[in-house]
Amino acid sequence: MSIDERTLIPLHRRKPAAHGAPRLTALPNGTPAWLITRYPDVRQVLTDPAFGRAALFAPDAPSLGSVSGLEGDPGFISNIDGPEHRQLRALMQQAFTRKAIDAWTPWLTSVVERLVDDVVDQGPPADLVASLTMPLPVDVISRLMGVEDVDRQRLRHWTDHLFADRSQPVDEVRAVLAEFYAFAAELLDRRRREPGEDLVSRMVAAADQQGGVSEERMVKLICGLIAGGHETTVATLGNFLVYLLDERPDAWPRLTSEDAAQAAADRLLHTIPLGEGQGALRRSVREVVVGGVTIPAGAVVLLDRWSANQDPEVFTTGLPDGLFEPLEAPTLVFSAGPHHCLGAWLSRLELRLALHRLATRLPGLRLAEPVEAIEWRCVFSTRSPRRLTVTW
């Protein structure tokens, strides 16, 4: 997939697909797929064991076209179903409960305040990507995983290639991922010999106690956590700021309230897509009726979660009027069912703290250049500004 950045518009200006009953479409490579756009239909597929990820990689599965490193790896947690998937999630889920994340709040608040203080001290103009939206999620996942000593640019380099699409040279992607996997394998070995309080140490102890988890699975799980644990938040926060400073400067001062900042973060998470991604894929393992339409066994299903989040039959309030209004139903931005994102609470906390502290310190914050001048960073599933120059 190759994207012409010159033709891109801010993600908050994208329009959802037409809502309706499941209908046949095709993936970019021509493979037939059933497109699901309505909220109850998407939620049904995400929670019904009749649809799975592993079936997409079965010997008889059709080609899915361009997929990224781990996303296209049948041994990665997001592509595993059933008991094996639950076993892998169990290794890390205690670190992502609401109670566990609440315990992180004081430290995370101090990180946000330090970063915002640095922005203020350096004075305008400032690049919020370099000074806030990128370092905040990277610092958080680095501490959680116990890799604070690893160079930040090195982590980003690995992440770029982990989520690479087929527009990048295959040999280059393989070489970078081999380096990333070797790092994770060495980290696992070190934590077995010298355990700490980080998530990797806990995962190693749990896996060794349970048994049955291969070293390869552990390596890929760690790489996915490090990369996925910050990439989506980097993109999300950057796109939030583009919307707020471009479309809603009137709402910016209201974010000085923590409750308002959380409500806005939740609404923006729900409403602004991560990128131009084709959607979440599943495959039926038997014939199922969805939204009054019979989906045959073995069919590829394309779930447009973002369009489902805009379903007018469920969500009667949207942007701009609903920025501070509670959601009418649970968002699908973190998926649902067995593959629901474990990092949902952590992501919501990071976004709320960043918006709240930035608005509190800089109530007059504004873009220093028009959105049309933004250069976009595009990877497999996300798009966000490379730079976001602001002033005050």
MOSUL-V441419 format. One record per residue. N is the residue number from 1. RES is the residue in three letters. PHI is phi in whole degrees, -180 to 180 (none if undefined). OMEGA is omega in whole degrees, -180 to 180 (999 if undefined). Layout:
<<N & RES & PHI & OMEGA> <N & RES & PHI & OMEGA>>
This chain:
<<1 & MET & none & 178> <2 & SER & -123 & -177> <3 & ILE & -114 & 176> <4 & ASP & -85 & -175> <5 & GLU & -62 & -178> <6 & ARG & -69 & -178> <7 & THR & -97 & -173> <8 & LEU & -81 & 174> <9 & ILE & -113 & 175> <10 & PRO & -55 & -174> <11 & LEU & -63 & -180> <12 & HIS & -70 & 178> <13 & ARG & -96 & 177> <14 & ARG & -67 & 179> <15 & LYS & -108 & 179> <16 & PRO & -70 & 175> <17 & ALA & -67 & 177> <18 & ALA & -64 & 180> <19 & HIS & -83 & 180> <20 & GLY & 177 & -180> <21 & ALA & -65 & 176> <22 & PRO & -51 & -177> <23 & ARG & -142 & -180> <24 & LEU & -74 & 175> <25 & THR & -141 & 179> <26 & ALA & -145 & 172> <27 & LEU & -70 & -179> <28 & PRO & -54 & -179> <29 & ASN & -89 & 178> <30 & GLY & 98 & 179> <31 & THR & -65 & 178> <32 & PRO & -62 & 178> <33 & ALA & -152 & 177> <34 & TRP & -90 & -180> <35 & LEU & -87 & 180> <36 & ILE & -116 & -174> <37 & THR & -123 & -177> <38 & ARG & -85 & -175> <39 & TYR & -56 & -178> <40 & PRO & -64 & 180> <41 & ASP & -70 & 179> <42 & VAL & -64 & 180> <43 & ARG & -64 & 178> <44 & GLN & -60 & -178> <45 & VAL & -66 & -179> <46 & LEU & -65 & -174> <47 & THR & -105 & -176> <48 & ASP & -91 & 179> <49 & PRO & -65 & 176> <50 & ALA & -72 & 176> <51 & PHE & -119 & -178> <52 & GLY & -144 & 175> <53 & ARG & -90 & -176> <54 & ALA & -59 & -178> <55 & ALA & -64 & 178> <56 & LEU & -68 & -177> <57 & PHE & -113 & 177> <58 & ALA & -68 & -179> <59 & PRO & -56 & -178> <60 & ASP & -94 & -177> <61 & ALA & -74 & 177> <62 & PRO & -73 & 179> <63 & SER & -67 & 178> <64 & LEU & -98 & 180> <65 & GLY & 80 & -173> <66 & SER & -76 & 175> <67 & VAL & -132 & -175> <68 & SER & -82 & -176> <69 & GLY & -46 & -177> <70 & LEU & -75 & -179> <71 & GLU & -62 & 179> <72 & GLY & -100 & -178> <73 & ASP & -100 & -178> <74 & PRO & -63 & 179> <75 & GLY & -91 & -180> <76 & PHE & -86 & -173> <77 & ILE & -56 & -178> <78 & SER & -70 & -180> <79 & ASN & -111 & -179> <80 & ILE & -117 & 180> <81 & ASP & -123 & 172> <82 & GLY & 70 & -176> <83 & PRO & -57 & -179> <84 & GLU & -65 & 178> <85 & HIS & -66 & 180> <86 & ARG & -64 & 179> <87 & GLN & -64 & -180> <88 & LEU & -67 & 178> <89 & ARG & -63 & -178> <90 & ALA & -63 & -180> <91 & LEU & -66 & -172> <92 & MET & -130 & -170> <93 & GLN & -67 & -180> <94 & GLN & -66 & 180> <95 & ALA & -78 & -175> <96 & PHE & -118 & 176> <97 & THR & -69 & 180> <98 & ARG & -62 & 179> <99 & LYS & -63 & -180> <100 & ALA & -65 & -179> <101 & ILE & -70 & 177> <102 & ASP & -59 & 179> <103 & ALA & -68 & 179> <104 & TRP & -82 & -170> <105 & THR & -56 & -180> <106 & PRO & -58 & -180> <107 & TRP & -66 & -178> <108 & LEU & -64 & 177> <109 & THR & -61 & -180> <110 & SER & -66 & 177> <111 & VAL & -66 & 179> <112 & VAL & -61 & -178> <113 & GLU & -63 & 178> <114 & ARG & -64 & -179> <115 & LEU & -65 & 179> <116 & VAL & -67 & 176> <117 & ASP & -58 & 180> <118 & ASP & -64 & 178> <119 & VAL & -61 & -179> <120 & VAL & -65 & -177> <121 & ASP & -64 & -179> <122 & GLN & -75 & 175> <123 & GLY & 79 & -179> <124 & PRO & -80 & -7> <125 & PRO & -77 & -179> <126 & ALA & -135 & 174> <127 & ASP & -99 & -176> <128 & LEU & -71 & 176> <129 & VAL & -68 & -178> <130 & ALA & -70 & -173> <131 & SER & -100 & -176> <132 & LEU & -143 & -169> <133 & THR & -67 & 177> <134 & MET & -90 & -176> <135 & PRO & -66 & -178> <136 & LEU & -62 & -180> <137 & PRO & -64 & 179> <138 & VAL & -67 & 178> <139 & ASP & -61 & -177> <140 & VAL & -67 & -178> <141 & ILE & -69 & 179> <142 & SER & -64 & 179> <143 & ARG & -70 & -179> <144 & LEU & -59 & -177> <145 & MET & -90 & 179> <146 & GLY & 73 & -180> <147 & VAL & -124 & -178> <148 & GLU & -62 & -177> <149 & ASP & -83 & -179> <150 & VAL & -86 & -179> <151 & ASP & -57 & -177> <152 & ARG & -61 & -179> <153 & GLN & -67 & 177> <154 & ARG & -66 & 177> <155 & LEU & -61 & -180> <156 & ARG & -67 & 178> <157 & HIS & -62 & 177> <158 & TRP & -62 & -178> <159 & THR & -63 & 179> <160 & ASP & -55 & -177> <161 & HIS & -86 & 176> <162 & LEU & -65 & 180> <163 & PHE & -104 & -179> <164 & ALA & -70 & 171> <165 & ASP & -104 & -173> <166 & ARG & -78 & 175> <167 & SER & -78 & 178> <168 & GLN & -92 & -179> <169 & PRO & -56 & -176> <170 & VAL & -61 & -178> <171 & ASP & -64 & 179> <172 & GLU & -66 & 180> <173 & VAL & -61 & -179> <174 & ARG & -62 & -179> <175 & ALA & -66 & -180> <176 & VAL & -67 & 180> <177 & LEU & -67 & 176> <178 & ALA & -62 & 177> <179 & GLU & -66 & 179> <180 & PHE & -64 & 180> <181 & TYR & -63 & 178> <182 & ALA & -64 & 176> <183 & PHE & -61 & -179> <184 & ALA & -64 & 179> <185 & ALA & -64 & 179> <186 & GLU & -68 & 178> <187 & LEU & -64 & 177> <188 & LEU & -59 & -180> <189 & ASP & -61 & -179> <190 & ARG & -66 & -179> <191 & ARG & -72 & 175> <192 & ARG & -67 & -178> <193 & ARG & -80 & -176> <194 & GLU & -135 & -178> <195 & PRO & -66 & 177> <196 & GLY & -131 & -179> <197 & GLU & -100 & -176> <198 & ASP & -78 & -177> <199 & LEU & -66 & -180> <200 & VAL & -61 & 179> <201 & SER & -61 & 179> <202 & ARG & -66 & 179> <203 & MET & -65 & 179> <204 & VAL & -61 & -179> <205 & ALA & -62 & -179> <206 & ALA & -66 & -179> <207 & ALA & -66 & 180> <208 & ASP & -66 & 180> <209 & GLN & -73 & -179> <210 & GLN & -74 & -174> <211 & GLY & 77 & 175> <212 & GLY & 85 & 178> <213 & VAL & -106 & -176> <214 & SER & -72 & 178> <215 & GLU & -64 & 179> <216 & GLU & -62 & 179> <217 & ARG & -63 & 180> <218 & MET & -63 & 180> <219 & VAL & -61 & -179> <220 & LYS & -67 & 178> <221 & LEU & -65 & 180> <222 & ILE & -65 & 178> <223 & CYS & -62 & 179> <224 & GLY & -64 & 179> <225 & LEU & -67 & -179> <226 & ILE & -64 & -176> <227 & ALA & -76 & -179> <228 & GLY & -67 & -179> <229 & GLY & -69 & 176> <230 & HIS & -127 & -174> <231 & GLU & -59 & -176> <232 & THR & -67 & 179> <233 & THR & -72 & 174> <234 & VAL & -56 & -178> <235 & ALA & -67 & -177> <236 & THR & -62 & -178> <237 & LEU & -64 & 178> <238 & GLY & -61 & -180> <239 & ASN & -71 & 173> <240 & PHE & -58 & -176> <241 & LEU & -66 & 176> <242 & VAL & -59 & -180> <243 & TYR & -64 & -174> <244 & LEU & -62 & -176> <245 & LEU & -80 & 178> <246 & ASP & -92 & -172> <247 & GLU & -96 & -172> <248 & ARG & -130 & 175> <249 & PRO & -61 & 178> <250 & ASP & -67 & -178> <251 & ALA & -87 & -175> <252 & TRP & -54 & -179> <253 & PRO & -62 & -179> <254 & ARG & -69 & -179> <255 & LEU & -71 & 175> <256 & THR & -69 & 171> <257 & SER & -90 & -180> <258 & GLU & -62 & 180> <259 & ASP & -65 & 179> <260 & ALA & -67 & 179> <261 & ALA & -64 & 179> <262 & GLN & -69 & 179> <263 & ALA & -62 & 180> <264 & ALA & -66 & 179> <265 & ALA & -60 & -179> <266 & ASP & -65 & 180> <267 & ARG & -67 & -180> <268 & LEU & -70 & 174> <269 & LEU & -55 & -176> <270 & HIS & -71 & -167> <271 & THR & -103 & -176> <272 & ILE & -93 & -179> <273 & PRO & -70 & 178> <274 & LEU & -76 & -178> <275 & GLY & -179 & 179> <276 & GLU & -95 & -176> <277 & GLY & -52 & -176> <278 & GLN & -74 & 180> <279 & GLY & 118 & -179> <280 & ALA & -89 & -178> <281 & LEU & -103 & 172> <282 & ARG & -140 & 175> <283 & ARG & -137 & -179> <284 & SER & -76 & 177> <285 & VAL & -100 & 174> <286 & ARG & -157 & 178> <287 & GLU & -68 & -177> <288 & VAL & -141 & 174> <289 & VAL & -95 & 179> <290 & VAL & -128 & 179> <291 & GLY & 57 & 179> <292 & GLY & 83 & -179> <293 & VAL & -116 & 179> <294 & THR & -84 & 176> <295 & ILE & -96 & -177> <296 & PRO & -71 & 176> <297 & ALA & -63 & 178> <298 & GLY & 82 & -178> <299 & ALA & -84 & 172> <300 & VAL & -83 & -178> <301 & VAL & -120 & -180> <302 & LEU & -107 & -176> <303 & LEU & -97 & 177> <304 & ASP & -90 & -177> <305 & ARG & -63 & -178> <306 & TRP & -66 & 177> <307 & SER & -63 & 177> <308 & ALA & -61 & 178> <309 & ASN & -68 & 177> <310 & GLN & -108 & -178> <311 & ASP & -59 & -176> <312 & PRO & -68 & 177> <313 & GLU & -77 & -178> <314 & VAL & -115 & -175> <315 & PHE & -108 & -175> <316 & THR & -89 & 179> <317 & THR & -122 & 179> <318 & GLY & -137 & 176> <319 & LEU & -82 & 4> <320 & PRO & -89 & -171> <321 & ASP & -65 & -174> <322 & GLY & -95 & -175> <323 & LEU & -54 & -177> <324 & PHE & -107 & -179> <325 & GLU & -94 & 178> <326 & PRO & -67 & 179> <327 & LEU & -71 & -179> <328 & GLU & -75 & 180> <329 & ALA & -154 & 180> <330 & PRO & -58 & 179> <331 & THR & -70 & 176> <332 & LEU & -102 & -177> <333 & VAL & -62 & 177> <334 & PHE & -97 & -176> <335 & SER & 70 & 180> <336 & ALA & -162 & 179> <337 & GLY & 76 & -174> <338 & PRO & -60 & -177> <339 & HIS & -101 & 176> <340 & HIS & -58 & -174> <341 & CYS & -64 & 179> <342 & LEU & -67 & -175> <343 & GLY & -87 & -175> <344 & ALA & -59 & -179> <345 & TRP & -65 & -180> <346 & LEU & -65 & 180> <347 & SER & -62 & 180> <348 & ARG & -61 & 180> <349 & LEU & -66 & 180> <350 & GLU & -58 & -177> <351 & LEU & -67 & 179> <352 & ARG & -63 & -179> <353 & LEU & -63 & -179> <354 & ALA & -64 & -179> <355 & LEU & -65 & -177> <356 & HIS & -64 & -176> <357 & ARG & -71 & 179> <358 & LEU & -67 & 179> <359 & ALA & -68 & -180> <360 & THR & -67 & -179> <361 & ARG & -79 & -175> <362 & LEU & -131 & -178> <363 & PRO & -66 & 179> <364 & GLY & -100 & -178> <365 & LEU & -61 & 178> <366 & ARG & -153 & 178> <367 & LEU & -67 & 179> <368 & ALA & -94 & 178> <369 & GLU & -150 & -178> <370 & PRO & -66 & -179> <371 & VAL & -62 & 180> <372 & GLU & -64 & -179> <373 & ALA & -89 & -177> <374 & ILE & -67 & 171> <375 & GLU & -96 & -173> <376 & TRP & -103 & 173> <377 & ARG & -98 & -176> <378 & CYS & -116 & 171> <379 & VAL & -121 & -170> <380 & PHE & -56 & -173> <381 & SER & -120 & -177> <382 & THR & -132 & 171> <383 & ARG & -139 & -179> <384 & SER & -157 & -179> <385 & PRO & -67 & 173> <386 & ARG & -72 & 176> <387 & ARG & -137 & 174> <388 & LEU & -139 & -174> <389 & THR & -85 & -178> <390 & VAL & -128 & 175> <391 & THR & -144 & 179> <392 & TRP & -162 & 999>>
